[in-house]
Amino acid sequence: VPNNVVVACVGDLDGAAFPPLVTRAFGGWPRGAPYPITVPTEPPAMSPRTDAEELPVQAAYVLLGFPSVRLADPDLYALDVLATIVGQGRSSRLYEALVRQQQLVQTVGASNYTPQDPGVFMISMRTAPAQADAAVAAAQAILEAIAQHGVTGQELIDGAELVSEIKRRLVAVPVTVALGLGVPALASAPAPGTVVAVVVNGANGMAAGTDTGTGGG
């Protein structure tokens, strides 16, 4: 049934011509009856939880995870913008501090994973094993600084514009709509000004709670 199908295409695609092709190929495929998927709600983390696995490698791969929101949550875009500001690109706060200034890690990034169920806000790093603890502490200090002092106006503008562009690209080829899969949260992307307004009201609240559900490995 189309409920369980994903169409993936690569190559030199025409964004305007592709959706009609998908509609002609799959538009007559009747949508199946939805079936409930029950995922137990994870209880709130009262203290940091850690897990470590030793492997015969020369680098340490560290993941910090924080409770995030589901796909249809109104704070989705705020947290996407926060991830951009914190750890996407060489101008991000994590890269500037941990790679350039303190030289604690070789690579670092942040992302906000938001499926239909509550997701996770992640920071990933690759570093020398001896520097892993210092790198984690430095990343947490950056989040605490944002929780206490917020982000700059220019960071909001740049992050919001990038997130808005990414969302617009996701909906430029509405394959899921053609297949009858319709995901409401991806039906449209907000304008950059809208995202900025959301970030002002929501991103700092998430950052302020970063010490309630940390996991590393």
Disulfide bonds with the S-S distance in Angstrom:
none
